[in-house]
Amino acid sequence: MNDTNDEPPVAKRRGRPRQDIGSAALNDDRPFVTSLARGLSILRAFRAEDMVLGTQAIAERTGLHKTTVSRLLGTLTKLGYLRYMPEYGKYAVSNQVLTLGFAAIGRFGFSEIVRSHLEEMAAGGDCVVALSVRDGIDMMFVELIRKPTAVALNLNVGSRIPLALSAPGRAYLAATDEEERAELYARLAKLYRSEWPARKAALDEALQRVAVQGYSDSIGEWNPQHNAIGVAVRDPLTGDLYTISLGGNAARLPREVLIETHLPRLLKAAQAITALGAGLR
């Protein structure tokens, strides 16, 4: 059965490799429920731009067998987190998923503090400023602000960008601990395969720049039309690692403009966010 006409969950053929849910998690001494991890990976397969997804697409994104995907889709549908859309033969995320995030949003005073600084930075030019979190081997925007006149790619809250190639991703990798960085490198190696040695060399060089200059950069490396700089910040209450970044159209924001005009404001915002965030404790 093809992806354009999926039925409600039924047994599917085998043959897809198991999902990479992280070697560190599997080797951890603490209890780890693989079925729960797989169920959550189904929900994470849906992206901001996805209206509906079929079994085949979800299997490809998660790396799970279609039989496993079908069973998990059935469970998530019965729990109300997904809806089966018979007119498309695919699945959509239901509003019940929002309840999973409201507990975090309810105490997310950190986001409110960050947002005021993002707005201030965005007012200073034709740029996009964002707060990002890591999602697998991507970075996902959880706050994003830009002026209507800003020329930028189709980026919105919920959009994902590559961990290894983007300024937010490089800021994150530079700030995280060695154990997590090693695990992420292993996952990136599986993603890039034969390209990984060259990718790793470029990434190592980028992280060395972060150590020297105090900020990350991606000058046309993720997208030739996009330049960006970023820094990492932590939620003082939870210790969670975030990044704030500023970027935009490469023609309007060449490296020189980013560094001379916008970098001081980015670093100032990061310092202010860290200082103000301490008040949430």
C-alpha positions as a Markdown table, in Angstrom:
| # | Residue | x | y | z |
|---|---|---|---|---|
| 1 | Met | 0.0 | 0.0 | 0.0 |
| 2 | Asn | 1.5 | 3.3 | -0.9 |
| 3 | Asp | 1.8 | 6.4 | 1.2 |
| 4 | Thr | -0.9 | 8.3 | -0.6 |
| 5 | Asn | -3.7 | 6.0 | 0.7 |
| 6 | Asp | -2.8 | 4.7 | 4.1 |
| 7 | Glu | -5.5 | 2.7 | 6.0 |
| 8 | Pro | -5.8 | 2.8 | 9.8 |
| 9 | Pro | -3.0 | 0.8 | 11.3 |
| 10 | Val | -2.6 | -2.8 | 10.0 |
| 11 | Ala | 0.3 | -5.1 | 9.8 |
| 12 | Lys | 2.9 | -3.9 | 7.2 |
| 13 | Arg | 5.9 | -5.5 | 5.6 |
| 14 | Arg | 9.2 | -5.6 | 7.5 |
| 15 | Gly | 12.6 | -4.5 | 6.2 |
| 16 | Arg | 13.3 | -1.0 | 7.6 |
| 17 | Pro | 16.2 | -0.6 | 10.1 |
| 18 | Arg | 15.5 | 0.2 | 13.7 |
| 19 | Gln | 15.4 | 3.8 | 14.6 |
| 20 | Asp | 18.5 | 5.4 | 16.1 |
| 21 | Ile | 17.2 | 6.5 | 19.4 |
| 22 | Gly | 20.6 | 7.4 | 20.8 |
| 23 | Ser | 23.4 | 5.1 | 21.8 |
| 24 | Ala | 23.9 | 6.9 | 25.1 |
| 25 | Ala | 20.3 | 6.2 | 26.1 |
| 26 | Leu | 20.5 | 2.6 | 25.2 |
| 27 | Asn | 23.8 | 2.2 | 27.2 |
| 28 | Asp | 22.5 | 4.1 | 30.2 |
| 29 | Asp | 22.1 | 2.2 | 33.4 |
| 30 | Arg | 18.8 | 4.0 | 34.1 |
| 31 | Pro | 15.5 | 2.3 | 33.0 |
| 32 | Phe | 14.8 | 3.0 | 29.3 |
| 33 | Val | 11.5 | 2.1 | 27.7 |
| 34 | Thr | 12.1 | 1.6 | 24.0 |
| 35 | Ser | 8.4 | 1.5 | 23.1 |
| 36 | Leu | 7.8 | 4.9 | 24.7 |
| 37 | Ala | 10.8 | 6.3 | 22.9 |
| 38 | Arg | 9.5 | 5.0 | 19.6 |
| 39 | Gly | 6.0 | 6.4 | 20.3 |
| 40 | Leu | 7.4 | 9.9 | 21.0 |
| 41 | Ser | 9.5 | 9.6 | 17.8 |
| 42 | Ile | 6.3 | 9.3 | 15.9 |
| 43 | Leu | 5.0 | 12.6 | 17.3 |
| 44 | Arg | 8.3 | 14.2 | 16.6 |
| 45 | Ala | 8.2 | 13.1 | 13.0 |
| 46 | Phe | 5.5 | 15.7 | 12.3 |
| 47 | Arg | 6.9 | 19.1 | 11.3 |
| 48 | Ala | 5.4 | 22.6 | 11.4 |
| 49 | Glu | 4.9 | 22.5 | 7.6 |
| 50 | Asp | 3.1 | 19.1 | 7.7 |
| 51 | Met | -0.7 | 19.1 | 7.4 |
| 52 | Val | -0.8 | 15.3 | 7.2 |
| 53 | Leu | 1.6 | 12.4 | 7.1 |
| 54 | Gly | 1.3 | 8.8 | 5.9 |
| 55 | Thr | 2.7 | 5.6 | 7.3 |
| 56 | Gln | 5.5 | 5.5 | 4.7 |
| 57 | Ala | 6.7 | 9.0 | 5.3 |
| 58 | Ile | 6.7 | 8.5 | 9.1 |
| 59 | Ala | 8.6 | 5.2 | 8.7 |
| 60 | Glu | 11.2 | 7.0 | 6.6 |
| 61 | Arg | 11.6 | 9.9 | 9.0 |
| 62 | Thr | 11.8 | 7.7 | 12.1 |
| 63 | Gly | 13.7 | 4.7 | 10.7 |
| 64 | Leu | 11.1 | 2.3 | 12.2 |
| 65 | His | 9.5 | -0.7 | 10.5 |
| 66 | Lys | 6.2 | 0.1 | 8.9 |
| 67 | Thr | 4.6 | -2.6 | 11.1 |
| 68 | Thr | 5.9 | -0.8 | 14.2 |
| 69 | Val | 4.7 | 2.5 | 12.9 |
| 70 | Ser | 1.3 | 1.2 | 12.2 |
| 71 | Arg | 0.9 | -0.2 | 15.7 |
| 72 | Leu | 2.1 | 3.1 | 17.3 |
| 73 | Leu | -0.1 | 5.2 | 15.0 |
| 74 | Gly | -3.1 | 3.1 | 16.2 |
| 75 | Thr | -2.2 | 3.7 | 19.9 |
| 76 | Leu | -1.6 | 7.4 | 19.5 |
| 77 | Thr | -4.9 | 7.7 | 17.6 |
| 78 | Lys | -6.8 | 5.9 | 20.3 |
| 79 | Leu | -5.2 | 8.2 | 22.9 |
| 80 | Gly | -6.3 | 11.2 | 20.9 |
| 81 | Tyr | -2.9 | 12.6 | 20.0 |
| 82 | Leu | -3.3 | 11.8 | 16.3 |
| 83 | Arg | -6.3 | 11.8 | 14.0 |
| 84 | Tyr | -6.7 | 9.6 | 11.0 |
| 85 | Met | -7.9 | 11.6 | 8.0 |
| 86 | Pro | -9.8 | 9.2 | 5.7 |
| 87 | Glu | -10.1 | 11.7 | 2.9 |
| 88 | Tyr | -6.3 | 11.7 | 2.7 |
| 89 | Gly | -5.5 | 8.3 | 4.0 |
| 90 | Lys | -3.0 | 9.9 | 6.3 |
| 91 | Tyr | -2.6 | 11.2 | 9.9 |
| 92 | Ala | -2.7 | 14.6 | 11.4 |
| 93 | Val | -1.6 | 15.8 | 14.9 |
| 94 | Ser | -4.6 | 16.6 | 17.1 |
| 95 | Asn | -4.9 | 19.5 | 19.5 |
| 96 | Gln | -4.4 | 17.0 | 22.4 |
| 97 | Val | -0.7 | 17.2 | 21.6 |
| 98 | Leu | -0.8 | 20.8 | 22.8 |
| 99 | Thr | -1.5 | 19.6 | 26.4 |
| 100 | Leu | 2.0 | 18.0 | 26.4 |
| 101 | Gly | 3.6 | 21.4 | 26.0 |
| 102 | Phe | 1.4 | 23.5 | 28.2 |
| 103 | Ala | 3.1 | 22.4 | 31.4 |
| 104 | Ala | 6.4 | 23.7 | 30.1 |
| 105 | Ile | 4.8 | 26.8 | 28.6 |
| 106 | Gly | 3.1 | 27.6 | 31.9 |
| 107 | Arg | 6.4 | 27.9 | 33.7 |
| 108 | Phe | 8.3 | 29.3 | 30.7 |
| 109 | Gly | 9.1 | 32.7 | 32.2 |
| 110 | Phe | 12.5 | 32.2 | 30.5 |
| 111 | Ser | 10.8 | 32.5 | 27.1 |
| 112 | Glu | 9.1 | 35.8 | 28.1 |
| 113 | Ile | 12.5 | 37.2 | 29.2 |
| 114 | Val | 14.1 | 36.1 | 25.9 |
| 115 | Arg | 11.3 | 37.4 | 23.7 |
| 116 | Ser | 11.7 | 41.0 | 24.8 |
| 117 | His | 15.4 | 40.9 | 23.8 |
| 118 | Leu | 14.6 | 39.2 | 20.5 |
| 119 | Glu | 12.1 | 41.9 | 19.7 |
| 120 | Glu | 14.7 | 44.6 | 20.5 |
| 121 | Met | 17.2 | 42.9 | 18.2 |
| 122 | Ala | 14.7 | 42.4 | 15.4 |
| 123 | Ala | 13.9 | 46.1 | 15.5 |
| 124 | Gly | 17.5 | 47.0 | 14.6 |
| 125 | Gly | 17.5 | 45.7 | 11.0 |
| 126 | Asp | 16.2 | 43.4 | 8.3 |
| 127 | Cys | 17.0 | 40.3 | 10.1 |
| 128 | Val | 15.4 | 37.2 | 11.7 |
| 129 | Val | 16.1 | 36.6 | 15.4 |
| 130 | Ala | 15.2 | 33.3 | 17.1 |
| 131 | Leu | 15.3 | 31.2 | 20.2 |
| 132 | Ser | 16.0 | 27.5 | 19.3 |
| 133 | Val | 16.2 | 24.1 | 21.0 |
| 134 | Arg | 17.7 | 20.9 | 19.9 |
| 135 | Asp | 15.4 | 18.4 | 18.3 |
| 136 | Gly | 17.3 | 15.2 | 17.4 |
| 137 | Ile | 20.0 | 16.3 | 15.0 |
| 138 | Asp | 18.2 | 19.5 | 14.1 |
| 139 | Met | 17.6 | 22.8 | 15.8 |
| 140 | Met | 14.0 | 23.9 | 16.1 |
| 141 | Phe | 12.8 | 27.5 | 16.4 |
| 142 | Val | 10.5 | 28.0 | 19.5 |
| 143 | Glu | 10.5 | 31.8 | 19.2 |
| 144 | Leu | 11.1 | 33.7 | 16.0 |
| 145 | Ile | 10.7 | 37.5 | 15.3 |
| 146 | Arg | 11.4 | 39.5 | 12.2 |
| 147 | Lys | 10.3 | 42.8 | 10.7 |
| 148 | Pro | 7.8 | 42.6 | 7.9 |
| 149 | Thr | 10.4 | 44.1 | 5.6 |
| 150 | Ala | 13.0 | 41.4 | 6.4 |
| 151 | Val | 14.0 | 39.2 | 3.5 |
| 152 | Ala | 14.4 | 35.7 | 4.8 |
| 153 | Leu | 13.8 | 32.1 | 3.9 |
| 154 | Asn | 10.5 | 30.5 | 4.8 |
| 155 | Leu | 11.3 | 30.2 | 8.5 |
| 156 | Asn | 8.7 | 30.1 | 11.3 |
| 157 | Val | 8.2 | 28.8 | 14.8 |
| 158 | Gly | 8.5 | 25.0 | 14.5 |
| 159 | Ser | 10.9 | 25.1 | 11.6 |
| 160 | Arg | 13.9 | 22.9 | 11.8 |
| 161 | Ile | 17.4 | 23.6 | 10.6 |
| 162 | Pro | 20.5 | 21.2 | 10.5 |
| 163 | Leu | 22.5 | 20.9 | 13.7 |
| 164 | Ala | 25.9 | 20.7 | 11.9 |
| 165 | Leu | 25.5 | 23.5 | 9.4 |
| 166 | Ser | 23.5 | 26.2 | 11.2 |
| 167 | Ala | 24.7 | 28.9 | 13.6 |
| 168 | Pro | 22.2 | 27.8 | 16.3 |
| 169 | Gly | 23.3 | 24.2 | 15.9 |
| 170 | Arg | 27.0 | 25.1 | 16.2 |
| 171 | Ala | 26.4 | 27.3 | 19.2 |
| 172 | Tyr | 24.6 | 24.3 | 20.8 |
| 173 | Leu | 27.3 | 21.8 | 20.0 |
| 174 | Ala | 30.0 | 24.1 | 21.4 |
| 175 | Ala | 28.1 | 24.6 | 24.7 |
| 176 | Thr | 27.0 | 21.1 | 25.4 |
| 177 | Asp | 29.1 | 18.6 | 27.4 |
| 178 | Glu | 31.5 | 16.2 | 25.8 |
| 179 | Glu | 29.3 | 13.1 | 26.3 |
| 180 | Glu | 26.3 | 14.6 | 24.5 |
| 181 | Arg | 28.5 | 16.0 | 21.7 |
| 182 | Ala | 30.1 | 12.6 | 21.1 |
| 183 | Glu | 26.6 | 11.0 | 20.9 |
| 184 | Leu | 25.5 | 13.7 | 18.4 |
| 185 | Tyr | 28.6 | 13.3 | 16.3 |
| 186 | Ala | 27.9 | 9.5 | 16.1 |
| 187 | Arg | 24.3 | 10.3 | 14.9 |
| 188 | Leu | 25.6 | 12.8 | 12.4 |
| 189 | Ala | 28.1 | 10.3 | 11.1 |
| 190 | Lys | 25.2 | 7.9 | 10.4 |
| 191 | Leu | 23.3 | 10.7 | 8.6 |
| 192 | Tyr | 26.2 | 12.0 | 6.4 |
| 193 | Arg | 27.9 | 8.6 | 5.8 |
| 194 | Ser | 30.7 | 9.0 | 3.3 |
| 195 | Glu | 30.4 | 12.8 | 3.6 |
| 196 | Trp | 31.0 | 12.8 | 7.3 |
| 197 | Pro | 34.9 | 13.1 | 7.3 |
| 198 | Ala | 34.7 | 16.4 | 5.4 |
| 199 | Arg | 31.6 | 17.5 | 7.3 |
| 200 | Lys | 33.3 | 16.7 | 10.6 |
| 201 | Ala | 36.4 | 18.7 | 9.7 |
| 202 | Ala | 34.3 | 21.7 | 8.8 |
| 203 | Leu | 32.3 | 21.3 | 12.0 |
| 204 | Asp | 35.4 | 20.9 | 14.2 |
| 205 | Glu | 36.8 | 24.1 | 12.6 |
| 206 | Ala | 33.5 | 25.9 | 13.3 |
| 207 | Leu | 33.5 | 24.9 | 16.9 |
| 208 | Gln | 37.1 | 26.0 | 17.3 |
| 209 | Arg | 36.0 | 29.4 | 16.0 |
| 210 | Val | 33.3 | 29.5 | 18.7 |
| 211 | Ala | 35.8 | 28.8 | 21.4 |
| 212 | Val | 38.0 | 31.7 | 20.1 |
| 213 | Gln | 35.5 | 34.3 | 19.2 |
| 214 | Gly | 32.6 | 33.5 | 21.6 |
| 215 | Tyr | 29.9 | 33.1 | 19.0 |
| 216 | Ser | 29.0 | 30.7 | 16.2 |
| 217 | Asp | 28.5 | 31.5 | 12.6 |
| 218 | Ser | 27.2 | 30.0 | 9.4 |
| 219 | Ile | 28.0 | 32.0 | 6.3 |
| 220 | Gly | 26.2 | 30.4 | 3.5 |
| 221 | Glu | 27.0 | 26.9 | 4.7 |
| 222 | Trp | 23.4 | 25.9 | 5.6 |
| 223 | Asn | 21.9 | 27.8 | 2.7 |
| 224 | Pro | 23.8 | 30.0 | 0.2 |
| 225 | Gln | 21.2 | 32.7 | 0.6 |
| 226 | His | 21.4 | 32.8 | 4.4 |
| 227 | Asn | 24.0 | 34.1 | 6.9 |
| 228 | Ala | 23.7 | 33.9 | 10.7 |
| 229 | Ile | 25.4 | 34.1 | 14.0 |
| 230 | Gly | 24.4 | 32.6 | 17.3 |
| 231 | Val | 25.2 | 32.1 | 21.0 |
| 232 | Ala | 24.1 | 29.6 | 23.6 |
| 233 | Val | 22.1 | 30.4 | 26.8 |
| 234 | Arg | 20.8 | 28.3 | 29.6 |
| 235 | Asp | 17.5 | 28.4 | 31.5 |
| 236 | Pro | 18.8 | 29.0 | 35.0 |
| 237 | Leu | 15.8 | 27.1 | 36.5 |
| 238 | Thr | 16.2 | 23.8 | 34.6 |
| 239 | Gly | 19.7 | 24.1 | 33.1 |
| 240 | Asp | 18.2 | 23.5 | 29.6 |
| 241 | Leu | 20.4 | 24.6 | 26.8 |
| 242 | Tyr | 19.0 | 27.0 | 24.2 |
| 243 | Thr | 20.5 | 29.2 | 21.5 |
| 244 | Ile | 19.7 | 32.7 | 20.3 |
| 245 | Ser | 20.6 | 33.6 | 16.7 |
| 246 | Leu | 20.4 | 36.5 | 14.3 |
| 247 | Gly | 20.5 | 36.0 | 10.5 |
| 248 | Gly | 18.9 | 36.8 | 7.2 |
| 249 | Asn | 19.4 | 37.3 | 3.5 |
| 250 | Ala | 23.1 | 36.9 | 2.6 |
| 251 | Ala | 23.1 | 39.9 | 0.3 |
| 252 | Arg | 21.7 | 42.2 | 3.0 |
| 253 | Leu | 23.6 | 40.6 | 5.9 |
| 254 | Pro | 27.2 | 39.8 | 4.7 |
| 255 | Arg | 29.6 | 38.6 | 7.4 |
| 256 | Glu | 31.0 | 42.1 | 8.0 |
| 257 | Val | 27.5 | 43.6 | 8.7 |
| 258 | Leu | 26.6 | 40.7 | 11.0 |
| 259 | Ile | 29.8 | 41.1 | 13.0 |
| 260 | Glu | 30.1 | 44.9 | 13.1 |
| 261 | Thr | 26.4 | 45.8 | 13.5 |
| 262 | His | 24.6 | 42.9 | 15.0 |
| 263 | Leu | 27.1 | 40.9 | 17.0 |
| 264 | Pro | 27.4 | 43.4 | 19.8 |
| 265 | Arg | 23.6 | 43.4 | 20.3 |
| 266 | Leu | 23.5 | 39.6 | 20.2 |
| 267 | Leu | 26.2 | 39.3 | 22.9 |
| 268 | Lys | 24.6 | 42.0 | 25.0 |
| 269 | Ala | 21.2 | 40.2 | 24.8 |
| 270 | Ala | 22.8 | 36.9 | 25.8 |
| 271 | Gln | 24.4 | 38.5 | 28.8 |
| 272 | Ala | 21.1 | 40.2 | 29.8 |
| 273 | Ile | 19.1 | 37.0 | 29.4 |
| 274 | Thr | 21.5 | 35.1 | 31.6 |
| 275 | Ala | 21.5 | 37.9 | 34.3 |
| 276 | Leu | 17.7 | 38.3 | 34.3 |
| 277 | Gly | 17.0 | 34.6 | 34.1 |
| 278 | Ala | 18.8 | 34.2 | 37.4 |
| 279 | Gly | 15.8 | 36.0 | 39.0 |
| 280 | Leu | 13.5 | 33.1 | 38.1 |
| 281 | Arg | 15.2 | 30.8 | 40.6 |
